[in-house]
Amino acid sequence: MADLERTCLYDLHVELGAKMVPFAGYEMPVQYPMGVMKEHLHCREAAGLFDVSHMGQVIVRPKDGKGNGAEAFETLVPQNILDLPEGRQRYAFFTDENGGISDDLMVANRGDHLFVVVNAGCKAADIAHMREALPGCEVEEITDRALLALQGPDAAEVLAGIVPDVKDMRFMDVGVYGSFFGELWITRSGYTGEDGFEISVAAERATALAGRLMSDFSVEPIGLGARDSLRLEAGLCLYGNDIDTTTSPVEAGLEWAIQKVRRNGGAREGGFPGAARILDELENGAARRRVGLRPEGRAPMRAHTLLFADEAGGEAIGEVTSGAYGPTIEAPMAMGYVPTGLSETGTRLFGEVRGKRLPVLVVETPFTPANYKR
C-alpha cells in the first residue's frame, strides 16, 4: 500500500491483528479478529473504540482577535453558526455554487475560535477553501493530535474513569479537560447512532489512551466495516456515497440541519454558496429524495444497485447509494435516491440484483433508534 498515510495508531492496529485496507488515502483497520458482525453488535451493547485520526481537525480563529470567526464561517455553510453557544457543536456542510454538498462536517464553538472536523478525503480541499474564502481568519490544520471515537451505551462510564466530568455532558456538548493523557478535547457525539464521545488527544499520548480505554472489559476496537453498518443503521450519510456535489441538502433529506434563521424569511436568510437553489428547494421541494430502503428478501442491495418502479420493463428511476446487512435489525438495509413522487414510506420498488428485479420497500430512517444523551 505504497503512498498511503498512516495514523499514529497504525502499530497498535497491527498489534491487535487488524486487517488493514486503503481508505481515503490512509491505511486503516477494516476489521479486527472479532469480525465485523460481532464488532457491530459489541458497539451497540457495550462500547467500541474507533481510530478516526485520518479525519481533518482544524482551528479557525479571527486574525483581529475579535469574536470566534462564526460570522465569517457562516458565509460558507447554511447553518446558524453565529448563535451557536460556546461549548456546543453543530452538524454542518459546505455547499458549492450549484447547491451541491462539497463536504459534511462538525463545527464547535470553543470561545475565541471554532474547532472544525472534516472528512479525510476532503480535508485538503476544505482547508484550501476555508483559507481562500476566510481571509480575515487563520485556518490552522491540527496535525499533532489523534482523534478517537468511543461509542456505545458503556462509553460514558468508561470515559468517566479518566475524565469524571464527561458524565454531565449532553449530546453535542464540547469541552477541554486535563487528564493523565494530557489535554483532551472532547465532544459528546459520534456517527454510530449510539451515545459516545470523540476525543482529540496529543499524538504521542494516543496509543496510551487507547490502551487505557481498551483495558476496560466493555471496550473492543472496531474497524471501518462495522463503522459503516453502524452509521447506515443510524440513517447517517457517508460523504462520497450518499452525498456529494451532485446532491443538494434537500434532496439528501438534510433540511433538518438548516436552521430557520438561514431560511427564507429568516434574520440571516441565504448568503451561503448555492443559496438560490437550496432556498427554492426548501420552499418548493426537490425532484428527488434520499430514502431508506428495506429489501423484502435476504439479499443485500449494495451501492449502485439500480431501482425500478416496476418488476419488468421501464427505465431505472434511481440508485442505491449505501447498502449492507444490518446486524442489529437482522435484515438487509439500504439508502438511495428516488423521484420525490415515489419517496413515500411504504412505496414498493424493485432493485436489480444479478439481473433479477427484487422487491424493496421505502421506509423511514433510522433503521434502529438513536441512543443519544439529550
Residue frames relative to the residue before (quaternion, step in Angstrom):
aa qw qx qy qz dx dy dz
M 1.0000 0.0000 0.0000 0.0000 0.00 0.00 0.00
A 0.0251 -0.8443 0.5341 -0.0355 3.50 0.65 1.24
D 0.8329 0.2529 -0.2055 0.4474 3.52 -1.29 0.63
L 0.5446 0.5923 -0.4279 0.4117 3.59 1.20 0.14
E 0.4181 -0.6889 0.5287 0.2664 3.55 -1.12 0.68
R 0.2499 -0.7442 0.5975 0.1631 3.54 -1.31 0.34
T 0.4091 -0.6690 0.5465 0.2939 3.57 -1.08 0.63
C 0.6491 -0.5345 0.3623 0.4022 3.58 -1.23 0.29
L 0.6495 0.5005 -0.3233 0.4724 3.61 1.26 -0.14
Y 0.3111 0.7915 -0.4875 0.1976 3.62 1.26 0.12
D 0.6837 0.4935 -0.3037 0.4435 3.61 0.77 -1.00
L 0.6302 0.5292 -0.3341 0.4597 3.57 1.05 -0.73
H 0.6257 0.5343 -0.3429 0.4533 3.60 0.96 -0.82
V 0.6676 0.4964 -0.3015 0.4658 3.58 0.90 -0.95
E 0.6411 0.5333 -0.3138 0.4541 3.56 0.98 -0.90
L 0.6982 0.4614 -0.2628 0.4801 3.58 1.07 -0.76
G 0.5590 -0.6487 0.3701 0.3601 3.60 1.27 0.06
A 0.3224 0.7775 -0.4922 0.2220 3.58 1.18 0.40
K 0.3686 -0.6449 0.6126 0.2700 3.52 -1.28 0.51
M 0.2038 -0.8125 0.5391 0.0872 3.58 -0.55 1.19
V 0.0344 -0.7945 0.6060 -0.0185 3.58 -1.00 0.88
P 0.5462 -0.5781 0.4668 0.3867 3.61 -1.21 0.32
F 0.1438 0.7712 -0.6116 0.1024 3.57 -0.98 0.87
A 0.8538 -0.0915 0.0295 0.5116 3.58 -0.73 1.11
G 0.7418 -0.4222 0.2261 0.4694 3.59 0.98 0.84
Y 0.6909 0.4313 -0.2671 0.5151 3.60 1.30 0.07
E 0.4134 -0.6106 0.5940 0.3217 3.52 -1.38 0.26
M 0.0457 0.8300 -0.5480 0.0933 3.55 -0.41 1.21
P 0.5243 -0.6345 0.4593 0.3339 3.62 -1.15 0.53
V 0.2292 -0.7763 0.5681 0.1485 3.61 -0.71 0.99
Q 0.7833 -0.1250 0.0591 0.6061 3.57 1.18 -0.55
Y 0.3491 -0.6950 0.5891 0.2191 3.53 -1.33 0.39
P 0.7475 -0.4117 0.2444 0.4605 3.64 -1.19 0.14
M 0.5585 0.6093 -0.3965 0.3996 3.64 1.11 -0.51
G 0.4065 -0.7215 0.4670 0.3100 3.60 1.06 -0.69
V 0.6635 -0.5624 0.3322 0.3648 3.54 -1.15 0.74
M 0.6665 0.5209 -0.3175 0.4286 3.59 0.83 -0.97
K 0.7131 0.4371 -0.2702 0.4769 3.61 0.79 -0.96
E 0.5970 0.5520 -0.3677 0.4514 3.59 1.07 -0.64
H 0.6381 0.5355 -0.3125 0.4565 3.56 0.96 -0.94
L 0.7151 0.4530 -0.2644 0.4620 3.58 0.74 -1.06
H 0.6175 0.5443 -0.3535 0.4443 3.59 1.05 -0.71
C 0.6447 0.5151 -0.3257 0.4615 3.59 0.98 -0.79
R 0.6635 0.4926 -0.3078 0.4715 3.61 0.98 -0.76
E 0.7643 0.4039 -0.1989 0.4618 3.61 1.02 -0.77
A 0.8016 0.1621 -0.0692 0.5713 3.63 1.12 -0.59
A 0.6199 -0.5113 0.3696 0.4666 3.63 -0.13 -1.24
G 0.1423 -0.7829 0.6024 0.0627 3.54 -1.08 0.81
L 0.2474 -0.7628 0.5819 0.1354 3.55 -1.09 0.77
F 0.1108 -0.8026 0.5861 0.0012 3.55 -0.74 1.14
D 0.2966 -0.6940 0.6204 0.2134 3.55 -1.16 0.66
V 0.0464 0.7967 -0.5998 0.0580 3.60 -0.51 1.17
S 0.2495 0.8160 -0.4848 0.1922 3.55 1.19 0.64
H 0.5558 0.6057 -0.3987 0.4064 3.58 1.23 -0.29
M 0.5767 0.5903 -0.3864 0.4118 3.60 1.16 -0.41
G 0.5196 -0.6656 0.4477 0.2942 3.55 -1.19 0.55
Q 0.1266 -0.7557 0.6382 0.0743 3.57 -0.96 0.93
V 0.0079 0.8254 -0.5569 0.0920 3.57 -0.61 1.16
I 0.1826 -0.7481 0.6264 0.1209 3.55 -1.09 0.78
V 0.1285 -0.7662 0.6280 0.0456 3.56 -0.93 1.02
R 0.0553 0.8120 -0.5697 0.1139 3.55 -0.59 1.18
P 0.4584 -0.6876 0.4757 0.3014 3.65 -0.82 0.92
K 0.5078 -0.6754 0.4449 0.2967 3.58 -0.92 0.90
D 0.7010 0.4651 -0.2806 0.4620 3.58 1.07 -0.64
G 0.5044 -0.6906 0.4035 0.3253 3.59 1.28 0.05
K 0.5832 0.5755 -0.3786 0.4305 3.59 1.25 0.10
G 0.8214 0.1125 -0.1212 0.5458 3.57 -0.75 1.07
N 0.5301 -0.6341 0.4615 0.3224 3.54 -1.25 -0.49
G 0.6269 -0.5618 0.3338 0.4242 3.57 1.25 0.24
A 0.4081 0.7497 -0.4547 0.2541 3.61 1.27 -0.05
E 0.6463 0.5358 -0.3373 0.4259 3.59 0.92 -0.87
A 0.6725 0.4715 -0.2950 0.4882 3.57 0.96 -0.82
F 0.6594 0.5261 -0.3236 0.4285 3.59 0.89 -0.91
E 0.6065 0.5891 -0.3488 0.4043 3.57 1.08 -0.71
T 0.5992 0.5705 -0.3735 0.4195 3.60 1.14 -0.44
L 0.6836 0.4901 -0.2805 0.4624 3.62 1.25 -0.29
V 0.7823 0.2679 -0.1143 0.5507 3.59 1.20 -0.46
P 0.4997 -0.6620 0.4605 0.3161 3.63 -1.15 0.47
Q 0.5503 0.6480 -0.3830 0.3614 3.60 1.25 0.04
N 0.5032 -0.6042 0.5278 0.3212 3.53 -1.38 0.35
I 0.0359 -0.8164 0.5756 -0.0306 3.56 -0.13 1.31
L 0.6015 0.6066 -0.3535 0.3811 3.57 1.10 -0.78
D 0.7606 0.3582 -0.1978 0.5040 3.59 1.00 -0.77
L 0.4006 0.7038 -0.4945 0.3156 3.60 1.22 0.22
P 0.3859 -0.7531 0.4699 0.2514 3.63 -0.48 1.08
E 0.5899 -0.5458 0.4493 0.3902 3.55 -1.21 0.48
G 0.7799 0.2948 -0.2331 0.5006 3.56 -0.92 0.91
R 0.6751 0.4388 -0.3032 0.5096 3.57 1.27 0.27
Q 0.2621 -0.7545 0.5893 0.1215 3.55 -1.25 0.61
R 0.1162 -0.7951 0.5929 0.0530 3.57 -1.15 0.59
Y 0.4394 -0.6479 0.5541 0.2830 3.58 -1.16 0.70
A 0.0472 0.8000 -0.5931 0.0779 3.58 -0.88 0.94
F 0.1382 -0.7742 0.6015 0.1403 3.56 -1.32 -0.02
F 0.4171 -0.6436 0.5779 0.2789 3.51 -1.21 0.68
T 0.1304 -0.7755 0.6123 0.0814 3.57 -1.03 0.79
D 0.3611 -0.7169 0.5455 0.2411 3.55 -1.23 0.43
E 0.7444 -0.4338 0.2662 0.4323 3.56 -1.29 0.13
N 0.6772 0.4735 -0.2931 0.4810 3.60 1.20 -0.43
G 0.5669 -0.6101 0.3816 0.4010 3.59 1.27 0.06
G 0.4842 0.6450 -0.4521 0.3809 3.61 1.22 0.25
I 0.4792 -0.6530 0.5062 0.2961 3.56 -1.28 0.38
S 0.1891 -0.8128 0.5421 0.0982 3.58 -0.57 1.13
D 0.7666 -0.1654 0.0169 0.6202 3.59 1.33 -0.04
D 0.2415 -0.7156 0.6144 0.2283 3.56 -1.26 0.31
L 0.0839 -0.8235 0.5563 -0.0728 3.52 -1.06 0.83
M 0.3489 -0.6738 0.5955 0.2638 3.52 -1.39 0.07
V 0.1054 -0.7796 0.6161 0.0404 3.58 -1.01 0.88
A 0.0701 -0.8001 0.5956 0.0156 3.59 -0.78 1.04
N 0.3368 -0.7012 0.5924 0.2095 3.54 -1.14 0.78
R 0.0065 0.8100 -0.5853 0.0354 3.58 -0.51 1.18
G 0.7534 -0.4155 0.2045 0.4668 3.53 0.89 1.01
D 0.8459 -0.0190 0.0367 0.5317 3.58 -0.11 -1.24
H 0.7777 0.1832 -0.1531 0.5815 3.60 1.24 0.26
L 0.4102 -0.6543 0.5659 0.2886 3.54 -1.38 0.15
F 0.1992 -0.7387 0.6302 0.1322 3.55 -1.13 0.72
V 0.0872 -0.8235 0.5598 -0.0304 3.55 -0.59 1.23
V 0.1047 -0.7697 0.6269 0.0596 3.58 -1.00 0.88
V 0.0563 -0.8180 0.5719 -0.0269 3.57 -0.66 1.16
N 0.6447 -0.5384 0.3823 0.3851 3.55 -1.28 0.37
A 0.6141 -0.5951 0.3847 0.3476 3.57 -1.10 0.82
G 0.7142 0.4788 -0.2687 0.4341 3.57 0.84 -1.00
C 0.7272 0.4162 -0.2256 0.4971 3.59 1.23 -0.41
K 0.4878 0.7359 -0.4219 0.2061 3.59 1.16 -0.43
A 0.6247 0.5313 -0.3646 0.4411 3.62 0.94 -0.70
A 0.6806 0.4728 -0.2848 0.4817 3.58 0.92 -0.93
D 0.6386 0.5353 -0.3308 0.4430 3.60 0.98 -0.81
I 0.6756 0.4918 -0.2973 0.4618 3.57 0.88 -0.94
A 0.6366 0.5094 -0.3279 0.4772 3.59 1.00 -0.79
H 0.6316 0.5394 -0.3147 0.4595 3.58 1.03 -0.87
M 0.6850 0.4767 -0.2946 0.4655 3.60 0.83 -0.94
R 0.6609 0.5115 -0.3225 0.4446 3.59 0.92 -0.84
E 0.6811 0.4767 -0.2926 0.4725 3.57 1.01 -0.76
A 0.7591 0.4183 -0.2115 0.4517 3.56 0.89 -0.96
L 0.7454 0.3358 -0.1984 0.5406 3.59 1.22 -0.35
P 0.0392 -0.8549 0.5169 0.0209 3.63 0.58 1.10
G 0.6690 0.5019 -0.3059 0.4550 3.58 1.17 -0.44
C 0.7010 0.4350 -0.2578 0.5029 3.58 1.29 0.01
E 0.3803 -0.6415 0.6029 0.2834 3.50 -1.29 0.47
V 0.1301 -0.7756 0.6153 0.0543 3.56 -0.89 1.00
E 0.0370 -0.8437 0.5330 -0.0511 3.55 -0.19 1.32
E 0.2553 -0.7466 0.5938 0.1576 3.58 -0.65 1.08
I 0.2908 -0.7537 0.5670 0.1607 3.56 -0.84 1.03
T 0.0335 -0.8427 0.5369 -0.0227 3.59 -0.39 1.20
D 0.6787 0.4943 -0.2947 0.4562 3.59 1.23 -0.10
R 0.6549 0.4562 -0.3243 0.5078 3.56 1.22 0.49
A 0.3443 -0.7033 0.5851 0.2109 3.55 -1.16 0.72
L 0.2307 -0.7491 0.6000 0.1602 3.56 -1.29 0.27
L 0.0715 -0.7900 0.6090 0.0016 3.56 -0.70 1.14
A 0.1634 -0.7508 0.6262 0.1319 3.58 -1.18 0.56
L 0.1027 -0.7643 0.6359 0.0315 3.55 -0.84 1.07
Q 0.0245 0.8439 -0.5253 0.1065 3.56 -0.36 1.25
G 0.5996 0.5715 -0.4252 0.3648 3.55 -1.08 0.74
P 0.6969 -0.5133 0.3020 0.3995 3.59 -1.22 0.43
D 0.7015 0.4399 -0.2825 0.4843 3.64 1.12 -0.46
A 0.4057 0.7601 -0.4528 0.2293 3.61 1.27 -0.16
A 0.6747 0.5042 -0.3175 0.4357 3.62 0.82 -0.93
E 0.6585 0.5098 -0.3144 0.4557 3.58 0.91 -0.88
V 0.6651 0.5027 -0.3082 0.4582 3.58 0.96 -0.86
L 0.7118 0.4539 -0.2773 0.4587 3.60 0.77 -1.00
A 0.5934 0.5757 -0.3649 0.4280 3.60 1.13 -0.59
G 0.5641 0.5870 -0.3852 0.4346 3.59 1.21 -0.32
I 0.7070 0.3874 -0.2381 0.5416 3.58 1.28 -0.35
V 0.7783 0.0686 -0.0029 0.6241 3.56 1.02 -0.94
P 0.2848 -0.8110 0.4790 0.1781 3.63 0.05 1.23
D 0.6323 0.5832 -0.3428 0.3775 3.62 1.01 -0.75
V 0.5428 0.6420 -0.4237 0.3372 3.64 1.10 -0.38
K 0.5432 0.6288 -0.4081 0.3781 3.60 1.17 -0.44
D 0.6957 0.4722 -0.2720 0.4681 3.58 1.12 -0.63
M 0.5188 0.6430 -0.4288 0.3655 3.62 1.20 -0.14
R 0.2836 -0.7236 0.6030 0.1801 3.55 -1.22 0.66
F 0.7052 -0.4242 0.3462 0.4504 3.55 -1.31 0.26
M 0.8374 0.1373 -0.1671 0.5019 3.57 -0.84 1.11
D 0.4221 0.6477 -0.5072 0.3810 3.61 1.17 0.40
V 0.1900 -0.7688 0.6062 0.0737 3.54 -1.21 0.66
G 0.1193 0.8065 -0.5743 0.0741 3.62 -0.95 0.76
V 0.2805 -0.7085 0.6194 0.1889 3.54 -1.32 0.41
Y 0.0152 -0.8296 0.5539 -0.0690 3.56 -0.63 1.17
G 0.3977 -0.6686 0.5682 0.2683 3.55 -1.12 0.68
S 0.0529 0.7959 -0.6008 0.0530 3.57 -1.14 0.63
F 0.6894 -0.4360 0.3647 0.4491 3.54 -1.32 0.04
F 0.7060 0.4328 -0.2408 0.5062 3.59 1.23 -0.53
G 0.6497 -0.5029 0.3095 0.4787 3.56 1.22 0.45
E 0.7311 -0.3985 0.3016 0.4645 3.55 -1.30 -0.19
L 0.1311 -0.7908 0.5958 0.0494 3.56 -0.82 1.04
W 0.2184 -0.7355 0.6272 0.1339 3.57 -0.97 0.93
I 0.0201 -0.8501 0.5228 -0.0609 3.57 -0.27 1.27
T 0.0415 -0.7508 0.6579 0.0422 3.56 -1.08 0.79
R 0.3488 -0.7039 0.5659 0.2502 3.58 -1.04 0.71
S 0.4524 0.6474 -0.4675 0.3971 3.53 0.17 1.30
G 0.0805 0.7826 -0.6153 0.0497 3.55 -1.30 -0.10
Y 0.4018 -0.7280 0.5082 0.2243 3.56 -1.22 -0.14
T 0.5115 0.6361 -0.4201 0.3966 3.55 1.04 0.87
G 0.5043 -0.6186 0.4409 0.4106 3.58 1.25 -0.37
E 0.6229 0.5237 -0.3399 0.4715 3.58 1.29 -0.07
D 0.5811 -0.4872 0.4934 0.4260 3.52 -1.35 0.18
G 0.3174 0.7616 -0.5257 0.2068 3.58 -1.03 0.62
F 0.4042 -0.7133 0.5404 0.1890 3.50 -1.38 -0.04
E 0.1912 -0.6941 0.6672 0.1911 3.50 -1.34 0.37
I 0.1293 -0.8231 0.5527 -0.0162 3.55 -0.76 1.14
S 0.1597 -0.7650 0.6194 0.0746 3.56 -0.66 1.15
V 0.0151 0.8054 -0.5855 0.0911 3.57 -0.71 1.16
A 0.6031 -0.5484 0.4210 0.3979 3.59 -1.12 0.61
A 0.5892 -0.6350 0.3665 0.3395 3.57 -0.86 1.03
E 0.6924 0.4967 -0.2989 0.4295 3.59 0.91 -0.85
R 0.7031 0.4191 -0.2704 0.5069 3.62 1.25 -0.25
A 0.4507 0.7406 -0.4263 0.2580 3.59 1.26 -0.17
T 0.6671 0.4966 -0.3192 0.4544 3.60 0.89 -0.87
A 0.6421 0.5159 -0.3245 0.4651 3.57 1.00 -0.80
L 0.6547 0.4984 -0.3189 0.4704 3.61 0.95 -0.82
A 0.6429 0.5136 -0.3300 0.4627 3.59 0.92 -0.87
G 0.6562 0.5135 -0.3108 0.4574 3.59 0.96 -0.86
R 0.6368 0.5212 -0.3264 0.4651 3.58 1.01 -0.81
L 0.6666 0.4942 -0.3081 0.4653 3.59 0.91 -0.88
M 0.7126 0.4499 -0.2673 0.4673 3.59 0.93 -0.87
S 0.5272 0.6093 -0.4296 0.4077 3.60 1.22 -0.12
D 0.5742 0.5373 -0.3809 0.4863 3.59 1.28 -0.24
F 0.5002 -0.6907 0.4257 0.3026 3.60 -0.76 1.01
S 0.5928 0.5933 -0.3637 0.4053 3.61 1.21 -0.40
V 0.7398 0.4650 -0.2142 0.4365 3.58 1.09 -0.69
E 0.0166 -0.7684 0.6396 -0.0104 3.55 -0.98 0.97
P 0.4928 -0.6328 0.4874 0.3451 3.62 -1.08 0.54
I 0.1538 -0.7937 0.5870 0.0426 3.55 -1.01 0.88
G 0.3077 -0.7850 0.5183 0.1433 3.57 -0.94 0.94
L 0.7620 -0.3946 0.2746 0.4339 3.53 -1.37 0.00
G 0.5944 0.5942 -0.3722 0.3938 3.60 1.04 -0.69
A 0.7204 0.4083 -0.2438 0.5048 3.56 0.80 -1.01
R 0.5749 0.5787 -0.3870 0.4299 3.59 1.08 -0.61
D 0.6689 0.5040 -0.3047 0.4535 3.57 1.00 -0.82
S 0.6952 0.4519 -0.2996 0.4719 3.62 0.85 -0.84
L 0.6074 0.5489 -0.3560 0.4506 3.62 1.10 -0.61
R 0.7017 0.4524 -0.2867 0.4698 3.60 0.83 -0.95
L 0.6313 0.5240 -0.3468 0.4546 3.59 1.07 -0.64
E 0.6251 0.5131 -0.3424 0.4784 3.62 0.97 -0.76
A 0.6812 0.4763 -0.2790 0.4808 3.58 1.11 -0.70
G 0.4767 -0.7021 0.4206 0.3208 3.61 1.27 -0.01
L 0.4694 0.6927 -0.4254 0.3448 3.58 1.23 0.41
C 0.4799 -0.6983 0.4631 0.2602 3.55 -1.00 0.90
L 0.2442 -0.7154 0.6316 0.1721 3.54 -1.20 0.65
Y 0.4040 -0.7192 0.5004 0.2629 3.58 -0.65 1.09
G 0.7299 0.3554 -0.2978 0.5022 3.56 -0.91 0.97
N 0.7202 0.3270 -0.2262 0.5686 3.58 1.24 -0.44
D 0.8341 0.2331 -0.0840 0.4929 3.55 0.44 -1.27
I 0.7809 0.1144 -0.0798 0.6088 3.57 1.21 -0.43
D 0.1696 0.7460 -0.6338 0.1138 3.54 -1.20 0.68
T 0.7622 -0.3804 0.2372 0.4670 3.58 -1.20 -0.23
T 0.6321 0.5209 -0.3506 0.4542 3.62 1.22 -0.17
T 0.7045 0.4119 -0.2635 0.5144 3.61 1.26 -0.10
S 0.3109 -0.7307 0.5739 0.2002 3.57 -0.98 0.83
P 0.6618 -0.5086 0.3574 0.4190 3.62 -1.19 0.35
V 0.6642 0.4958 -0.3181 0.4602 3.60 0.99 -0.76
E 0.6137 0.5246 -0.3476 0.4768 3.60 0.98 -0.74
A 0.7160 0.4621 -0.2471 0.4612 3.56 0.98 -0.88
G 0.4740 -0.6881 0.4401 0.3288 3.60 1.25 -0.05
L 0.4999 0.6704 -0.4072 0.3672 3.57 1.19 0.52
E 0.3120 0.7740 -0.5076 0.2144 3.62 1.16 0.39
W 0.5305 0.6231 -0.4122 0.4005 3.60 1.20 -0.40
A 0.6816 0.4926 -0.2851 0.4600 3.60 1.17 -0.55
I 0.6256 0.4836 -0.3491 0.5029 3.61 1.28 0.13
Q 0.2968 -0.8022 0.4943 0.1554 3.56 -0.33 1.26
K 0.7045 -0.5015 0.3183 0.3884 3.57 -1.26 0.58
V 0.6497 0.5667 -0.3270 0.3871 3.56 0.94 -0.90
R 0.7099 0.4299 -0.2560 0.4957 3.62 1.18 -0.47
R 0.5990 0.5854 -0.3523 0.4176 3.60 1.28 -0.18
N 0.7356 -0.3667 0.3106 0.4775 3.57 -1.33 -0.01
G 0.8145 0.2212 -0.1814 0.5047 3.57 -0.80 0.99
G 0.5417 0.6262 -0.4023 0.3907 3.59 1.26 -0.14
A 0.6702 -0.5229 0.3475 0.3958 3.56 -1.24 0.45
R 0.7796 0.1522 -0.0992 0.5993 3.62 1.11 -0.61
E 0.0028 -0.8495 0.5240 -0.0617 3.54 0.81 1.14
G 0.8593 0.1010 -0.0735 0.4960 3.57 -0.99 0.87
G 0.4880 0.6917 -0.4612 0.2659 3.52 -1.17 -0.68
F 0.6446 0.4513 -0.3324 0.5198 3.60 1.25 0.34
P 0.6568 -0.5199 0.3419 0.4261 3.64 -1.11 0.45
G 0.8233 0.2073 -0.1687 0.5008 3.57 -0.96 0.91
A 0.3091 0.7971 -0.4841 0.1866 3.60 1.25 0.21
A 0.6162 0.5708 -0.3708 0.3962 3.63 0.91 -0.83
R 0.7023 0.4459 -0.2776 0.4806 3.60 0.84 -0.94
I 0.6903 0.5005 -0.2988 0.4285 3.57 0.80 -0.99
L 0.6607 0.4891 -0.3136 0.4753 3.61 0.94 -0.82
D 0.6318 0.5186 -0.3385 0.4661 3.59 1.04 -0.71
E 0.6801 0.4755 -0.3018 0.4693 3.60 0.92 -0.84
L 0.5969 0.5437 -0.3721 0.4579 3.60 1.08 -0.60
E 0.6970 0.4730 -0.2589 0.4727 3.57 1.09 -0.79
N 0.8394 0.2386 -0.0560 0.4850 3.54 0.82 -1.06
G 0.5470 -0.6189 0.4006 0.3965 3.58 1.24 -0.09
A 0.3916 -0.6935 0.5563 0.2372 3.54 -1.33 0.37
A 0.6171 -0.5838 0.3883 0.3572 3.55 -1.23 0.45
R 0.7904 0.1285 -0.0789 0.5937 3.58 1.17 -0.50
R 0.1967 -0.7857 0.5800 0.0866 3.57 -1.27 0.45
R 0.4336 -0.6249 0.5714 0.3083 3.51 -1.27 0.54
V 0.0303 -0.8057 0.5913 -0.0184 3.56 -0.89 0.95
G 0.4698 -0.6059 0.5505 0.3304 3.52 -1.34 0.27
L 0.1321 -0.7999 0.5845 0.0337 3.57 -1.03 0.78
R 0.0806 -0.7764 0.6229 0.0522 3.58 -1.00 0.84
P 0.3258 -0.7340 0.5632 0.1948 3.61 -0.42 1.19
E 0.4585 -0.7163 0.4509 0.2709 3.59 -0.87 0.88
G 0.7067 0.4068 -0.2659 0.5142 3.59 1.15 -0.46
R 0.6707 -0.4899 0.3658 0.4199 3.59 -1.21 -0.44
A 0.5591 0.6322 -0.3880 0.3703 3.60 1.24 -0.31
P 0.3785 -0.7141 0.5317 0.2532 3.65 -0.72 0.98
M 0.2476 -0.7182 0.6253 0.1785 3.55 -1.22 0.55
R 0.2366 -0.8207 0.5110 0.0972 3.56 -0.25 1.33
A 0.7188 -0.4041 0.3316 0.4583 3.55 -1.36 0.08
H 0.8089 0.2482 -0.2543 0.4685 3.54 -1.15 0.89
T 0.3932 0.6693 -0.5164 0.3616 3.62 1.21 0.25
L 0.3635 -0.7455 0.5165 0.2131 3.58 -0.75 1.02
L 0.2573 -0.7684 0.5736 0.1197 3.56 -1.08 0.83
F 0.1158 -0.7921 0.5988 0.0234 3.56 -1.04 0.89
A 0.5058 -0.6451 0.4818 0.3097 3.56 -1.21 0.56
D 0.7910 0.2470 -0.1094 0.5489 3.57 1.12 -0.65
E 0.6090 -0.5842 0.4032 0.3540 3.53 -1.24 0.50
A 0.7908 0.0916 -0.0473 0.6033 3.60 1.15 -0.54
G 0.8159 0.2516 -0.1916 0.4841 3.55 -1.08 0.76
G 0.6961 0.4810 -0.3521 0.4001 3.52 -1.35 0.17
E 0.5319 -0.6245 0.4797 0.3115 3.52 -1.31 0.41
A 0.6100 -0.5284 0.4328 0.4017 3.56 -1.25 0.42
I 0.2501 -0.7841 0.5523 0.1329 3.59 -0.98 0.88
G 0.8109 -0.0249 0.0220 0.5843 3.58 1.23 -0.15
E 0.3097 -0.7460 0.5679 0.1581 3.53 -1.33 -0.09
V 0.4652 -0.6361 0.5380 0.2992 3.54 -1.16 0.69
T 0.2233 -0.7852 0.5637 0.1256 3.59 -0.99 0.86
S 0.7707 0.0231 -0.0382 0.6356 3.59 1.22 -0.46
G 0.1257 0.7957 -0.5862 0.0865 3.57 -0.98 0.77
A 0.1543 0.7771 -0.5939 0.1399 3.56 -1.00 0.82
Y 0.5306 -0.5495 0.5065 0.4000 3.53 -1.35 -0.06
G 0.2882 -0.7648 0.5544 0.1570 3.59 -0.91 0.92
P 0.3322 -0.7814 0.4863 0.2063 3.62 -0.28 1.15
T 0.6583 0.5026 -0.3228 0.4582 3.62 1.03 -0.68
I 0.7490 0.3712 -0.2140 0.5054 3.58 0.89 -0.90
E 0.3165 -0.7940 0.4652 0.2301 3.58 1.36 -0.10
A 0.6642 0.4218 -0.3122 0.5324 3.55 0.93 0.95
P 0.5556 -0.5762 0.4557 0.3893 3.59 -1.19 0.31
M 0.0586 -0.7783 0.6251 0.0014 3.56 -1.20 0.64
A 0.0018 -0.7989 0.6013 -0.0145 3.56 -1.19 0.48
M 0.1781 -0.7197 0.6470 0.1783 3.52 -1.39 0.13
G 0.1367 0.7928 -0.5870 0.0905 3.57 -1.14 0.55
Y 0.4972 -0.6445 0.4969 0.3010 3.54 -1.36 0.06
V 0.0151 0.7746 -0.6312 0.0378 3.54 -1.02 0.93
P 0.6337 -0.4951 0.3949 0.4443 3.63 -1.19 0.27
T 0.6048 -0.5989 0.3748 0.3675 3.59 -0.97 0.85
G 0.6354 0.5536 -0.3238 0.4300 3.58 1.06 -0.73
L 0.7277 0.3598 -0.2243 0.5392 3.60 1.25 -0.32
S 0.5244 0.6819 -0.3798 0.3404 3.60 1.25 0.31
E 0.4478 0.6993 -0.4629 0.3101 3.60 1.23 0.00
T 0.5655 -0.5856 0.4612 0.3529 3.56 -1.11 0.73
G 0.7638 0.3356 -0.2720 0.4797 3.55 -0.92 0.95
T 0.4860 0.6530 -0.4431 0.3756 3.59 1.25 -0.18
R 0.2655 -0.7661 0.5670 0.1453 3.58 -0.89 0.95
L 0.0206 -0.7830 0.6208 -0.0327 3.54 -0.78 1.12
F 0.3436 -0.7201 0.5588 0.2261 3.56 -1.32 -0.12
G 0.1859 -0.7712 0.6019 0.0914 3.54 -0.95 0.95
E 0.3496 -0.7548 0.5169 0.2022 3.57 -0.87 0.94
V 0.0225 0.7978 -0.5963 0.0862 3.58 -0.47 1.29
R 0.8315 -0.1204 0.0207 0.5419 3.57 -0.61 1.19
G 0.7680 -0.4086 0.1910 0.4548 3.57 0.82 1.05
K 0.6857 0.4348 -0.2934 0.5048 3.62 1.25 -0.06
R 0.3405 -0.7246 0.5588 0.2162 3.57 -1.01 0.78
L 0.0941 -0.8172 0.5684 -0.0159 3.53 -0.51 1.29
P 0.5175 -0.6757 0.4214 0.3131 3.63 -0.92 0.83
V 0.0004 0.7730 -0.6335 0.0334 3.53 -1.14 0.79
L 0.2824 -0.7767 0.5439 0.1454 3.59 -0.95 0.90
V 0.4102 -0.6474 0.5771 0.2822 3.56 -1.14 0.68
V 0.0064 0.8086 -0.5856 0.0572 3.58 -0.75 1.08
E 0.5700 -0.5679 0.4593 0.3765 3.54 -1.31 0.23
T 0.2306 -0.7255 0.6232 0.1791 3.54 -1.26 0.45
P 0.5119 -0.0892 -0.8505 -0.0810 1.62 -2.33 0.88
F 0.5825 -0.5856 0.4375 0.3554 3.53 -1.27 0.43
T 0.7600 0.1153 -0.0896 0.6333 3.57 1.25 -0.48
P 0.5727 -0.6410 0.3696 0.3528 3.64 -0.87 0.87
A 0.4717 -0.6528 0.5140 0.2952 3.56 -1.13 0.70
N 0.2387 -0.7828 0.5638 0.1109 3.57 -1.16 0.67
Y 0.1996 0.8040 -0.5341 0.1687 3.57 1.01 0.81
K 0.4010 -0.6856 0.5444 0.2698 3.59 -1.16 0.55
R 0.1856 -0.8123 0.5476 0.0767 3.58 -0.23 1.28
